[in-house]
Amino acid sequence: MIAFALFLATLGLAAMGMSQPQHHGWVMHRQPSHRRSALLRWSGLATVAASLVPAMAAWGPAFGAVGWAGLLSLAAFLLLLARTYIPQPPKR
């Protein structure tokens, strides 16, 4: 359950990051449309919120919220490492 919560948090934060023009341009080599940006932002927010459910199922309601905040920090750190050390995809 904890690994699934971390996966959902990472997926949601990645979607929220891809909604920003500079990160979307780095990966896709073009700017996102307003519709795609809004879709990525809202789906990322929903996925991050959904990651709270398995965290609370694993740790209970009291420690689940605290553990979820830690998982969000870990997910953000993993995305920071990926953005820093993975080379930019080649243009097609």
C-alpha positions as CSV (number, residue, x, y, z in Angstrom):
1,M,0.0,0.0,0.0
2,I,2.8,2.4,0.8
3,A,4.5,1.8,-2.5
4,F,1.2,2.4,-4.3
5,A,0.7,5.6,-2.4
6,L,4.3,6.7,-3.4
7,F,3.6,5.7,-7.1
8,L,0.3,7.8,-7.1
9,A,2.0,10.8,-5.5
10,T,4.9,10.6,-8.0
11,L,2.5,10.3,-10.9
12,G,0.4,13.2,-9.7
13,L,3.3,15.5,-9.1
14,A,4.8,14.6,-12.5
15,A,1.5,15.5,-14.2
16,M,1.3,18.8,-12.3
17,G,4.9,19.5,-13.4
18,M,4.1,18.7,-17.0
19,S,1.3,21.2,-16.9
20,Q,3.9,24.0,-16.7
21,P,5.2,25.2,-20.1
22,Q,8.9,24.9,-19.3
23,H,8.7,21.3,-18.1
24,H,6.3,20.3,-20.9
25,G,8.6,21.9,-23.4
26,W,11.6,20.1,-22.0
27,V,10.0,16.7,-22.5
28,M,7.7,17.2,-25.5
29,H,9.6,20.0,-27.3
30,R,6.5,22.1,-27.6
31,Q,4.3,24.2,-25.4
32,P,1.1,22.7,-24.0
33,S,-2.2,24.0,-25.1
34,H,-4.3,25.7,-22.4
35,R,-6.7,22.7,-22.4
36,R,-3.9,20.1,-22.0
37,S,-2.3,22.2,-19.3
38,A,-5.6,22.4,-17.4
39,L,-6.2,18.7,-17.9
40,L,-2.7,17.8,-16.6
41,R,-3.0,20.1,-13.6
42,W,-6.4,18.8,-12.5
43,S,-5.6,15.1,-13.1
44,G,-2.4,15.6,-11.2
45,L,-4.2,17.2,-8.3
46,A,-6.7,14.3,-8.3
47,T,-4.0,11.7,-8.4
48,V,-2.1,13.4,-5.5
49,A,-5.3,13.5,-3.5
50,A,-6.0,9.9,-4.3
51,S,-2.6,8.9,-2.9
52,L,-3.9,9.8,0.5
53,V,-6.3,6.8,0.5
54,P,-3.6,4.0,0.4
55,A,-1.4,6.0,2.9
56,M,-4.3,6.1,5.4
57,A,-5.1,2.5,4.7
58,A,-1.6,1.5,5.5
59,W,-0.9,3.7,8.6
60,G,-4.4,4.6,9.9
61,P,-6.0,8.0,9.9
62,A,-3.6,9.6,12.5
63,F,-0.3,8.6,11.1
64,G,-1.5,8.3,7.5
65,A,-1.7,12.1,6.9
66,V,1.8,12.6,8.4
67,G,3.2,9.6,6.3
68,W,1.4,11.0,3.2
69,A,3.2,14.3,3.7
70,G,6.5,12.5,3.9
71,L,5.6,10.5,0.8
72,L,4.8,13.7,-1.1
73,S,8.3,15.0,-0.1
74,L,9.9,11.8,-1.2
75,A,8.0,11.9,-4.5
76,A,9.1,15.5,-5.2
77,F,12.7,14.6,-4.4
78,L,12.6,11.6,-6.8
79,L,11.2,13.9,-9.6
80,L,13.9,16.4,-8.8
81,L,16.6,13.8,-9.2
82,A,15.0,12.5,-12.4
83,R,14.8,16.0,-13.9
84,T,18.4,16.8,-12.9
85,Y,20.2,13.6,-14.0
86,I,18.1,12.1,-16.8
87,P,19.2,13.7,-20.1
88,Q,16.7,15.7,-22.2
89,P,14.9,13.5,-24.7
90,P,16.0,14.0,-28.3
91,K,13.9,16.0,-30.7
92,R,11.8,14.0,-33.2
